C-alpha cells in the first residue's frame, strides 16, 4: 500500500456518467485531482457491449509515473479500472469514432473515492472563497467575481480538444457517503478486471 495513503479514511464521493458520441470526441491528458480536492482513487466502469477497439477507439491511456511506457486499457464491457487520482496517473481518453448512426456512443461511469480529511479541507476552502466572492460582489455592481473553485476544477478536468464537433455529454450524479471503504491499490496504482 502507498505510504502516503496509509491510515487514510476513504468515502465514496462523486459519480459521473460520460457519454462519448463519436466523431473523434476525447478527453485530453489530465490528472483527476491536481488541487487536493479530496479525490483519492478513480474507478471507471465501462458499459460498452460489442465494442470494437480497432473501429470505435476510445482507449484509456494512462501515463503512470512509475513507468516510462504509457498503459492502454480498452473500454471492454464489464471492465472495472482503479487508479490513484493524483499526479501519479495522468491519463486521457483516445478519440472515439463509433458513429452516432449506430446504437450509441461510448459510455463510462466514473466514481471517485475521497480522502475524508482532504475533502473536508477542500470544502472548507471552497466555502471561504465563496464567502469572499460574495463579499466582493457586494462592493459594487462593476466588481467581477471569479468562478467558484469547484466550477474551475470541473472545467479544467473535463476539457476536450478545441474544434471537436461533438463533445462528451456529462452527467454529474449526487455524491454518496456509504461510510468507510477499504480499497488498496499497488504502488503503481492501476488495477483492472478483464
TATA-V534658 format. One record per residue. RES is the residue in one small letter. PHI is phi in radians with two decimals (999 if undefined). PSI is psi in radians with two decimals (999 if undefined). NEAR is the number of other C-alpha atoms within 12 Angstrom. Layout:
res->RES phi->PHI psi->PSI near->NEAR
res->RES phi->PHI psi->PSI near->NEAR
This chain:
res->x phi->999 psi->2.47 near->16
res->x phi->-1.10 psi->2.21 near->19
res->x phi->-1.08 psi->-0.55 near->11
res->x phi->-1.18 psi->-0.28 near->14
res->x phi->-1.93 psi->0.01 near->28
res->x phi->-1.06 psi->2.34 near->16
res->x phi->1.33 psi->0.11 near->17
res->x phi->-1.40 psi->2.54 near->25
res->x phi->-1.69 psi->2.11 near->25
res->x phi->-1.80 psi->2.51 near->29
res->x phi->-2.25 psi->2.62 near->29
res->x phi->-1.27 psi->2.37 near->30
res->x phi->-2.11 psi->-2.28 near->32
res->x phi->-1.19 psi->2.61 near->30
res->x phi->-2.19 psi->2.61 near->26
res->x phi->-2.47 psi->2.42 near->27
res->x phi->-1.87 psi->2.10 near->25
res->x phi->-1.88 psi->2.25 near->31
res->x phi->-2.09 psi->2.00 near->31
res->x phi->-1.70 psi->1.99 near->41
res->x phi->-1.38 psi->-0.06 near->32
res->x phi->1.79 psi->-2.69 near->31
res->x phi->0.99 psi->0.53 near->26
res->x phi->1.45 psi->0.19 near->32
res->x phi->-1.05 psi->2.50 near->37
res->x phi->-2.80 psi->2.96 near->40
res->x phi->-1.89 psi->2.37 near->36
res->x phi->-1.35 psi->2.89 near->28
res->x phi->-1.02 psi->2.30 near->25
res->x phi->-2.78 psi->3.02 near->30
res->x phi->-2.07 psi->2.33 near->34
res->x phi->-1.13 psi->-0.62 near->40
res->x phi->-2.22 psi->1.35 near->33
res->x phi->-1.48 psi->-0.17 near->22
res->x phi->-2.19 psi->0.39 near->25
res->x phi->0.95 psi->0.97 near->27
res->x phi->-1.59 psi->0.01 near->34
res->x phi->1.92 psi->-0.40 near->36
res->x phi->-1.15 psi->2.26 near->39
res->x phi->-2.05 psi->-0.83 near->45
res->x phi->-2.19 psi->2.29 near->43
res->x phi->-1.74 psi->2.28 near->39
res->x phi->-2.11 psi->2.38 near->35
res->x phi->-2.24 psi->2.26 near->36
res->x phi->-2.01 psi->2.22 near->31
res->x phi->-1.69 psi->2.34 near->35
res->x phi->-2.07 psi->0.82 near->25
res->x phi->-2.00 psi->1.54 near->30
res->x phi->-1.17 psi->2.47 near->19
res->x phi->0.97 psi->0.66 near->20
res->x phi->-1.42 psi->2.22 near->28
res->x phi->-1.87 psi->1.82 near->20
res->x phi->-1.04 psi->-0.59 near->24
res->x phi->-1.21 psi->-0.57 near->16
res->x phi->-1.66 psi->-0.70 near->17
res->x phi->-1.65 psi->-0.38 near->32
res->x phi->1.23 psi->-2.60 near->32
res->x phi->1.46 psi->0.32 near->40
res->x phi->-1.10 psi->2.44 near->34
res->x phi->-1.47 psi->2.11 near->39
res->x phi->-1.93 psi->2.05 near->29
res->x phi->-1.77 psi->2.54 near->37
res->x phi->-2.10 psi->1.22 near->29
res->x phi->-1.04 psi->2.38 near->29
res->x phi->-1.14 psi->-0.31 near->22
res->x phi->-1.46 psi->0.04 near->19
res->x phi->-2.48 psi->2.55 near->16
res->x phi->-1.47 psi->-0.23 near->10
res->x phi->-1.87 psi->2.23 near->11
res->x phi->-1.09 psi->2.68 near->20
res->x phi->-1.97 psi->2.14 near->26
res->x phi->-1.73 psi->2.29 near->22
res->x phi->-2.17 psi->2.08 near->32
res->x phi->-1.32 psi->2.51 near->34
res->x phi->-1.43 psi->1.03 near->38
res->x phi->-1.23 psi->2.56 near->29
res->x phi->-0.97 psi->2.41 near->24
res->x phi->1.25 psi->0.25 near->21
res->x phi->-1.54 psi->2.39 near->26
res->x phi->-2.12 psi->2.22 near->27
res->x phi->-2.06 psi->2.40 near->34
res->x phi->-2.17 psi->2.39 near->31
res->x phi->-2.76 psi->2.78 near->43
res->x phi->-1.08 psi->2.46 near->43
res->x phi->-1.49 psi->-0.13 near->39
res->x phi->-1.65 psi->-2.84 near->32
res->x phi->-1.01 psi->-0.24 near->26
res->x phi->-1.19 psi->-0.35 near->29
res->x phi->-2.41 psi->1.18 near->35
res->x phi->-1.02 psi->2.58 near->32
res->x phi->-2.72 psi->2.88 near->33
res->x phi->-2.61 psi->2.84 near->31
res->x phi->-1.90 psi->2.12 near->38
res->x phi->-1.20 psi->2.80 near->31
res->x phi->-0.93 psi->2.45 near->35
res->x phi->-1.80 psi->2.25 near->37
res->x phi->-2.05 psi->0.01 near->30
res->x phi->-1.04 psi->2.13 near->31
res->x phi->-1.20 psi->2.61 near->21
res->x phi->-1.11 psi->-0.42 near->19
res->x phi->-1.18 psi->-0.34 near->11
res->x phi->-1.49 psi->-3.12 near->14
res->x phi->-0.72 psi->-1.01 near->15
res->x phi->-2.90 psi->3.05 near->21
res->x phi->-1.48 psi->-2.77 near->37
res->x phi->-1.50 psi->2.38 near->45
res->x phi->-2.05 psi->2.42 near->34
res->x phi->-2.55 psi->2.40 near->36
res->x phi->-1.90 psi->2.20 near->30
res->x phi->-1.99 psi->2.33 near->34
res->x phi->-2.22 psi->2.31 near->34
res->x phi->-1.80 psi->2.33 near->41
res->x phi->-1.64 psi->2.35 near->41
res->x phi->-1.83 psi->2.55 near->42
res->x phi->-1.38 psi->2.01 near->37
res->x phi->-0.93 psi->-0.83 near->29
res->x phi->-1.22 psi->-0.77 near->21
res->x phi->-1.09 psi->-0.69 near->24
res->x phi->-1.13 psi->-0.74 near->29
res->x phi->-1.04 psi->-0.78 near->21
res->x phi->-1.13 psi->-0.69 near->19
res->x phi->-1.13 psi->-0.71 near->24
res->x phi->-1.16 psi->-0.72 near->20
res->x phi->-1.09 psi->-0.75 near->18
res->x phi->-1.10 psi->-0.74 near->21
res->x phi->-1.10 psi->-0.71 near->24
res->x phi->-1.10 psi->-0.73 near->17
res->x phi->-1.09 psi->-0.80 near->16
res->x phi->-1.16 psi->-0.62 near->20
res->x phi->-1.13 psi->-0.79 near->21
res->x phi->-1.08 psi->-0.73 near->17
res->x phi->-1.10 psi->-0.70 near->19
res->x phi->-1.13 psi->-0.73 near->21
res->x phi->-1.15 psi->-0.66 near->20
res->x phi->-1.14 psi->-0.73 near->16
res->x phi->-1.14 psi->-0.61 near->17
res->x phi->-1.13 psi->-0.57 near->16
res->x phi->-1.30 psi->-0.29 near->14
res->x phi->-1.09 psi->-0.67 near->13
res->x phi->-3.10 psi->2.80 near->12
res->x phi->-1.16 psi->-0.47 near->11
res->x phi->-1.51 psi->0.02 near->9
res->x phi->-1.28 psi->2.25 near->13
res->x phi->-1.65 psi->2.21 near->14
res->x phi->-1.78 psi->2.26 near->20
res->x phi->-1.21 psi->2.84 near->16
res->x phi->-1.09 psi->2.65 near->17
res->x phi->-1.18 psi->2.65 near->21
res->x phi->-0.96 psi->-0.78 near->26
res->x phi->-1.17 psi->-0.64 near->25
res->x phi->-1.11 psi->-0.74 near->14
res->x phi->-1.07 psi->-0.78 near->17
res->x phi->-1.05 psi->-0.84 near->23
res->x phi->-1.08 psi->-0.73 near->24
res->x phi->-1.11 psi->-0.68 near->17
res->x phi->-1.16 psi->-0.81 near->21
res->x phi->-1.33 psi->-0.34 near->24
res->x phi->-1.88 psi->0.29 near->28
res->x phi->-1.23 psi->2.64 near->26
res->x phi->-2.14 psi->2.91 near->27
res->x phi->-1.05 psi->2.38 near->21
res->x phi->-1.04 psi->2.57 near->13
res->x phi->1.47 psi->-0.02 near->12
res->x phi->-1.18 psi->2.21 near->20
res->x phi->-1.27 psi->-0.46 near->17
res->x phi->-2.29 psi->2.02 near->25
res->x phi->-1.60 psi->2.68 near->26
res->x phi->-1.09 psi->2.60 near->32
res->x phi->-1.60 psi->2.22 near->23
res->x phi->-2.01 psi->2.33 near->24
res->x phi->-2.20 psi->2.02 near->19
res->x phi->-1.54 psi->2.20 near->20
res->x phi->-1.64 psi->2.75 near->16
res->x phi->-1.09 psi->2.45 near->14
res->x phi->-1.09 psi->2.58 near->17
res->x phi->-2.25 psi->2.37 near->19
res->x phi->-2.07 psi->1.81 near->19
res->x phi->-1.75 psi->0.42 near->15
res->x phi->1.47 psi->-2.71 near->15
res->x phi->-1.33 psi->2.45 near->18
res->x phi->-2.05 psi->2.59 near->22
res->x phi->-2.15 psi->1.63 near->20
res->x phi->-2.13 psi->2.29 near->29
res->x phi->-2.07 psi->2.25 near->25
res->x phi->-1.94 psi->2.60 near->25
res->x phi->-1.19 psi->2.94 near->20
res->x phi->-0.93 psi->-0.73 near->21
res->x phi->-1.18 psi->-0.43 near->24
res->x phi->1.43 psi->0.27 near->33
res->x phi->-2.16 psi->2.19 near->35
res->x phi->-2.39 psi->2.43 near->26
res->x phi->-2.62 psi->2.63 near->25
res->x phi->-1.58 psi->2.78 near->18
res->x phi->-1.67 psi->999 near->14
